[in-house]
Amino acid sequence: MDTFNVLVTAFSNRDLKKEEFENQVAALRPLMTWNPSTTAWHVQLRGERPEHAGNALTALFEVARMYGTTVTVRLVPTEPAGGAVAAD
């Protein structure tokens, strides 16, 4: 079975009214971890639990639709046997 490993990053829309901003943060908090040094939210999703990843991505893109949150998803490079990193 093929698996995946993706890194999801979100940047809060800071132009929202206070209540909307707090609602946005409340929606992100259960799904992601805040990194104050990068001022971004992040989570790594792996293929071992595809239903969890699907639910999390659906929720994150709903937050993006509702609040203008910037959400990006990128593949984490895999390491083939021998320790070299695979090219994109």
N, C-alpha and C positions, 0 to 999 in steps of 0.2 A: 504494500500500500504506500502510495506517495504521501509524503508529509510536507508541511510548509512551516516556515518560521519567519514571521514578519514583525517589524517594529512599527508601531503606530505612535505618531506624535500629534499632539493637538495644542494649538495656541488659542487662548481665550480671546474672544472679541471684547476688548476693553472699552469700546464706544457705546456699550449698552447702558441703559438706565440701571441704577443700583439694584433694584429688585430683579430685573432680567439677568444682570451679571451674576447675582447670587444664585439664581435658578440654574444658570449655565454651569457654575462651579459645582452645585449640588448634583447635577446630572453627571458630571465628569468624575467626581470624587470616588464613587463606588467602582468605576471601571479602570481608572488610571492612577498613576502616582505623579505627584507634583514634584518638579525639580526646580527649586528656586534659583539655582545658578544659571539655568538656561531659560527660565521663565516659561517652561513648557510642561505639558502633561505627557506621560509616556506609558506604554504597556507593550510587552512582547507577547505575541500570540503564536502558539505552536499547533501543529496538526494533530497532536495526540487527542485533543478535544475539539474537533471541528465544529460541533454544535455550539460550544461556548464562544469560539472565535466568531462564528456567524452572528450570534446574538449580540456580542460586544460591538462588532462592526456596524450592525444595524442600528444599535443604540447611539453610537458615536456619530454616524452620518445623520441621524435624526436630530441630534444636538446641533450639528453643523447647519442643517436646514433651518431649524428654529431660531438659532442665535447668531449665525454667521461665524461660528467657530471654524478655524482652519484645521483640517484633519488631513494628515498624509500617512500613507502606508507604503513601506518599502521592504523588500525581501532582505533577510539577513543572509550574507554569503555563507555557503556551506563549505566545510572542510573535507575534501576528498581524502582517501587513505594516503598517508605520507605527510599530512599536516599542511600541504599547500592550499591556499585559498582559491576556490574556483573563480574564474573570470566571469563577469556579467555578460 
